[in-house]
């Protein structure tokens, strides 16, 4: 893969395809609220999924949740609150993480539904 931005875009595309196969529907990609961003906003029948995509290197032993620290969780939660208010969303909101690891030409994904609860302070 190339630059970090390019890796992130590819990881988001791979995650999006994976989640669509699981039955989720894309509402928005790269939603921005000021300097805060949500990678993917998707929905199922009852739930709005706020999804953080982490692109990890093939050698990385890191847990994808370790990459979503409290600061990042707070920023995602604030952006999600803005999105929900902007679109009058009344569904339950769930915060998910998808890790994408490229190994050669293959991708290994791990989907962590309800990965974290929002932090607002």
C-alpha positions in Angstrom: 0.0 0.0 0.0 1.2 3.6 -0.2 0.8 6.6 2.1 -1.0 6.5 5.4 -4.0 8.3 3.9 -4.1 5.8 1.0 -3.9 2.9 3.4 -6.7 4.4 5.4 -8.9 4.8 2.3 -8.3 1.3 1.2 -9.0 -0.1 4.7 -12.3 1.9 4.8 -13.3 0.5 1.4 -12.5 -3.1 2.5 -14.4 -2.6 5.8 -17.4 -1.1 4.0 -17.7 -4.0 1.6 -17.3 -6.4 4.6 -20.0 -4.6 6.6 -22.4 -4.4 3.6 -22.1 -8.2 3.3 -23.2 -8.4 6.9 -26.4 -6.5 6.0 -25.4 -2.9 7.1 -26.3 0.0 4.9 -24.0 3.0 4.3 -25.4 6.3 5.4 -22.2 8.4 5.2 -18.5 8.0 4.8 -15.9 10.3 6.4 -18.5 12.5 8.1 -16.8 15.6 9.5 -17.9 17.8 12.4 -15.2 20.5 12.7 -11.9 18.7 13.2 -13.7 15.5 14.2 -14.4 12.7 11.8 -16.3 9.4 11.6 -15.0 6.9 9.1 -18.3 5.1 8.4 -21.8 5.7 9.5 -24.0 2.7 8.7 -27.4 1.4 9.8 -29.2 -1.8 10.4 -33.0 -2.0 11.1 -32.8 -0.9 14.7 -29.3 0.6 15.1 -27.1 3.4 13.8 -23.5 2.1 13.7 -20.7 4.6 14.2 -17.7 2.8 12.8 -14.0 3.5 13.4 -11.7 1.7 10.9 -8.2 1.0 12.0 -5.6 0.0 9.4 -2.9 -2.0 11.1 0.3 -3.3 9.6 0.8 -7.0 9.1 3.5 -7.1 11.8 1.4 -5.1 14.3 0.6 -7.1 17.5 -1.6 -4.2 18.7 -5.1 -4.7 19.7 -7.3 -2.4 17.5 -9.1 -1.1 20.6 -5.7 0.1 21.9 -5.6 2.4 18.8 -8.9 4.0 19.8 -7.9 5.7 23.0 -10.1 7.9 25.2 -9.3 11.1 23.3 -10.3 9.4 20.0 -13.5 7.9 21.6 -14.5 11.4 22.8 -14.0 13.0 19.4 -16.0 10.2 17.7 -18.8 10.6 20.3 -19.0 14.3 19.8 -19.1 13.9 16.0 -21.8 11.2 16.4 -23.8 13.5 18.6 -23.7 16.2 15.9 -24.7 13.7 13.2 -27.6 12.3 15.3 -28.9 15.9 16.0 -28.4 17.0 12.4 -30.4 14.1 11.0 -32.9 13.7 13.8 -31.9 10.1 14.4 -34.0 8.2 16.8 -32.4 4.8 16.5 -30.1 3.3 19.1 -26.5 4.4 18.4 -23.7 1.8 18.6 -19.9 2.4 18.4 -18.0 -0.3 16.4 -14.4 -0.8 15.4 -13.2 -2.7 12.4 -9.5 -3.5 12.1 -8.1 -4.2 8.7 -4.7 -5.8 8.3 -3.2 -6.2 4.9 -1.1 -9.4 4.4 0.3 -9.4 0.9 -2.7 -9.1 -1.4 -5.1 -10.4 1.2 -6.9 -8.5 4.0 -7.7 -9.8 7.5 -10.6 -8.1 9.2 -11.8 -8.1 12.8 -15.2 -6.6 13.5 -15.8 -5.4 17.1 -19.5 -4.5 17.4 -20.3 -2.4 20.5 -16.5 -1.9 20.9 -16.8 1.1 23.2 -19.2 3.4 24.9 -19.0 7.1 24.1 -16.9 9.4 26.3 -18.0 13.1 26.4 -15.7 14.6 28.9 
